[in-house]
Amino acid sequence: MNFAVLVFPGSNCDIDCYKAVEETIGQPVEYVWHTETDLSKYDCIIVPGGFSYGDYLRTGAIARFAPVMTALVQAAEKGTYIIGICNGFQILLESGLLPGAMLRNNSLKFRCHAAMLQVDNNVNPFTKEYKQGELVNIPIAHGEGNYYCDDATLAELQANNQIVFRYEKGNNPNGSVDDIAGICNKAGNVLGMMPHPERAVKELLGSADGKRMFTSILSTWREQHGAAVNG
């Protein structure tokens, strides 16, 4: 299974994502620069956290126009697995691959600490190895993680089971609507989340709860490809 980690000027979690793939599931993984225009060889594409293009204008607003984004949209349409983490989630929102927008944290402060998430959808490629309703420890690090959408969009997300992660009740660190920490598209192959699973793949880091996200992706892919990976 071939993984890509996109790299924009200002990305700073790309190495973390690369190492997480390498050390949790041992699959081929490559850095892909923002000028690339062909992502067809990859089975999963990670859009990492950081401060793409310095987060000028607003988070993700400039990255949305990078050459690689046309290829990313094409990959999403054909069913490739795509994960946007933190700034990557913001980029997915700006590109229209996921609905909604990000606001400044309601504290107006950068929040960087462990966070408890509830798994609200474990029937997609990214969470199949978690239990429905399970609480997992995945750290956050963001200043604009206050997810917002209008009432109609929220109702649609709820009705289509597109809310994948919520912050533990009473412990919403940024004020996001309905405690949302991560959502997916209707097809289920594009996930955006503010917390960092790549920073939670070893107990030494404070939690290994993020490891199952990567093993979930691999096991789902293997199930879909069947005999192609047997033996």
Secondary structure, DSSP 8 states (H G I E B T S, - for coil): --EEEEE-TTB-SHHHHHHHHHHHT---EEEEETT----TT-SEEEE--B-GGGG-SSTTTTGGGSHHHHHHHHHHHTT-EEEEETHHHHHHHHHTSS--EEE--TTSS-EEE--EEEE---SSTTTTTS-TT-EEE--EEESS-EEE--HHHHHHHHHTT-EEEEE-TT--SS--GGGEEEEE-TTS-EEEESS-GGG-SBGGGTB-TTHHHHHHHHHHHHHHHGGGT--
